[in-house]
């Protein structure tokens, strides 16, 4: 049986207390408790370590958002009241990312109001700012960059979007800026710039074909809208790439700590392993793995033994309550063994990455007390 | 292999549709459920197609095969001579195939790809990507070979609950951009199938607050958009734990002694604590189950598989799904 102590233990208190750490990024697959973990860590940083902390959540569950006082999506940090910071002098602020509004702000910042109004009215902008695969990731990065640039926070804790894959958080911003900056857009932009009659002034064989196909498939109206969108965004091209690159560099800096969040399930652990590999490639600082929802029996009695004992009692007759307890314990013990095997796939691949297991809570977390309990459990497993 | 003769038994009465869209919050096991459903519906000599659209290669990982190409491949045999095929739909490939079908592109299509045009087209209009993905699913669902439909059922491992409404609502997304032309026609055809009785959306959940909340929200959204919701599938349910009353430590101690187990204070107190935790969990699960029942939809419960979802586990799930009525 793999030992739980195979990996060095992750000490989150050390990270949260370190004044050199300014950004904590929580990433992982969907449904592993990422948002809850981010909120719990931020609360702990404020209450225990006296840091002026802001937590940037992406898509929190309604009740968790309410517990942080986030009743509306207003895209600015709001101070969380009713927490215990008297002794520490810390502060906790929370905000929910409003993707469209963040995008609008970027546009407003880079262009004049008339041009901005034109962009906002374009159907492509509307589609892109609300549904583009990657816009959420890009805007999360953008917001992180803004919060960081203001310099008023000791610590920024970021929850990452519930993407198709955790890697999207790293890839999507680059993809978006490459796209906004890319060759295709410039080709499309050409006629708008020159005021030419044809959409495409480059008449290479394949491009002529492209133009024909695009017109056929998408229709001329769409091309007009697209060209208008591209022309309007022209002034912002450089800005997009520059900002994405800036945030990327912040993520590589020593002031950032990435925490992988996973649950002991194959998919989540596989995602965490992919992500750990990528962070290494990108030279981004991986601080450790938080393994949520781990089941740990209180009593060390193995599953087979427990079941055998239950069977003996059934034969004896009576003791119905004990039979139930033993069977429930056997199920729990079996699940625990299985979870350790799954988790070991990560620790075997990344033996030097510190890890901490957080025992599954009997009830779901949606208030500050619950977050405090989780924070303590992450710190003292 | 080919599923030769039409099966003698009718398909499970609980699954009247032909296209089964399986969604659920991340981490609820929707890929496993989709795979088990494809197995269940292939039982008894039928043929089903299991489709994924998010490029996650979840099916290949589940079955331990090489990554799936954009090609319908034999995945596994089903009990009673059935067959499950699998397909990973890729938006770029689907667009090329589509262009080729209508415009006979050939080599020019490859040139477009080289130029980044395909990536561009599917990137600039996310609705276009979705209509290509669902368009391919529609094509497979309605395809016939000879007198028979190629597939008795198609099971789609769909995007999660947070994105499912937008994913299926292809006409709204593309109508915003393409007011005329083949894309519009294509999306209308797809929308008609998705909103017909041929299609059912099934929502996979766990008995945990967030997945249940998302299930309730997603069902409201889907219903409002005019999609037919089939079943709520509750995954990872645990066997009953001592219900109704707390076991006393004295009672537990007598039981442990009778079973010949250590009955020291730590063991007794520890087991009592485990039982209490499970009781709390159990009560929460019961109240969440009641929320789901209130939806008034057919519901199927699948057990937590203690050894994870291996092949035997999938067959267990398939059998339970096949029994649904």
Interface residues (C-beta under 8 A of the other chain):
Chain A: X29 X30 X31 X32 X59 X61 X62 X63 X123 X124 X126 X127 X128 X131 X132 X133 X162 X164 X165 X175 X179 X182 X183 X184 X205 X206 X207 X209 X210 X213 X214 X216 X217 X218 X219 X221 X222 X225 X226 X263 X265 X266 X267 X268 X270 X297 X298 X299 X301 X305 X309 X310 X312 X313 X316 X318 X319 X321 X322 X323 X324 X325 X326 X327 X328 X329 X331 X332 X334 X335 X338 X342 X362 X363 X364 X366
Chain B: X25 X26 X27 X28 X31 X54 X55 X56 X58 X61 X99 X103 X105 X108 X111 X112 X114 X115 X116 X117 X120 X121 X123 X124 X125 X126 X127 X128 X129 X159 X160 X162 X166 X173 X176 X177 X178 X179 X180 X181 X182 X183 X184 X208 X209 X210 X211 X213 X238 X239 X240 X241 X242 X247 X251 X252 X254 X255 X256 X258 X259 X260 X261 X266 X267 X270 X271 X272 X273 X274 X275 X277 X278 X280 X281 X284 X304 X306 X307 X308 X309
